[in-house]
Amino acid sequence: ARELDAWMQTCIIRHEENRYGCTLSPKLFIGVEYVLKHIKTKQQPAMEAQRDKICDAIYLDNYLAAARVEDAETRRRNKGASAPGAGGV
C-alpha cells in the first residue's frame, strides 16, 4: 500500500497555486485530495497495473531471499559433510 501511495503521489502535477493535474488524464483539480480521488475512482486500470508491478517486485524479492537462504544452508551442509572428523578446522 505504501508503494502504491508513493506512485499516486508521482502522478500529481502542480500547475499553479490551486490547480493540480494528473499524469494519467488531462483533467485539472483544485486540490491534491481531488486528484487522489480521481486516480482511485477513474484510473482503476492504471492502478491495477501498478499494483501488479508492485506485487511482482515483492514476489521476486521474496523468491530471491528464499533462494539465498537455501543456498547458504546447502553450502553449510556441504562444508560440514566434506570434512568429516576435521572438527571444522
C-alpha positions in Angstrom: 0.0 0.0 0.0 2.9 2.3 0.8 4.4 1.8 -2.7 1.0 2.4 -4.4 0.5 5.6 -2.4 4.0 6.8 -3.4 3.2 6.0 -7.0 -0.1 8.0 -6.8 1.9 11.0 -5.5 4.2 10.8 -8.5 1.1 11.1 -10.7 0.2 14.5 -9.3 1.3 17.7 -11.1 1.1 21.1 -9.6 0.3 23.7 -12.3 -0.5 26.8 -10.2 -1.5 27.7 -6.6 -4.7 25.7 -6.6 -4.5 23.9 -9.9 -3.4 20.3 -9.9 -3.3 17.8 -12.7 -2.8 14.1 -13.1 -0.3 12.4 -15.4 -3.0 9.9 -16.2 -5.5 12.3 -17.7 -5.8 15.9 -18.9 -8.2 17.0 -16.1 -7.4 19.7 -13.7 -8.4 19.8 -10.0 -8.4 22.4 -7.2 -6.7 20.2 -4.6 -4.4 17.2 -4.2 -7.2 15.2 -2.5 -9.3 15.5 -5.6 -6.5 14.2 -7.8 -6.0 11.3 -5.5 -9.8 10.6 -5.5 -9.8 10.8 -9.3 -6.9 8.3 -9.6 -8.6 5.9 -7.2 -12.0 6.0 -8.9 -11.4 6.8 -12.5 -8.0 5.4 -13.2 -8.5 1.8 -12.0 -6.7 0.1 -14.9 -3.6 2.1 -14.2 -3.8 1.4 -10.5 -4.3 -2.3 -11.1 -1.2 -2.3 -13.5 0.9 -0.5 -10.9 -0.4 -2.8 -8.1 0.6 -5.8 -10.3 4.1 -4.4 -10.8 4.5 -3.9 -7.0 3.3 -7.4 -6.2 5.6 -8.9 -8.9 8.6 -7.0 -7.3 7.7 -8.2 -3.8 7.3 -11.8 -5.1 10.7 -11.6 -6.8 12.4 -10.2 -3.7 10.9 -12.9 -1.5 11.9 -15.6 -4.0 15.5 -14.4 -4.2 15.7 -14.1 -0.4 14.5 -17.7 0.0 16.9 -18.9 -2.7 19.8 -17.1 -0.8 18.8 -18.8 2.5 18.5 -22.1 0.8 21.9 -21.7 -0.9 23.6 -20.7 2.3 22.1 -23.8 4.1 23.3 -26.1 1.3 26.8 -24.6 1.4 26.8 -25.1 5.2 25.7 -28.7 4.9 28.2 -29.5 2.1 31.0 -27.9 4.0 30.3 -30.0 7.1 30.0 -33.2 5.1 33.2 -32.7 3.1 35.4 -32.7 6.1 34.2 -35.5 8.5 36.2 -35.7 11.6 38.1 -32.5 10.8 36.4 -30.7 13.7 35.5 -27.7 11.4 39.2 -26.5 11.3 
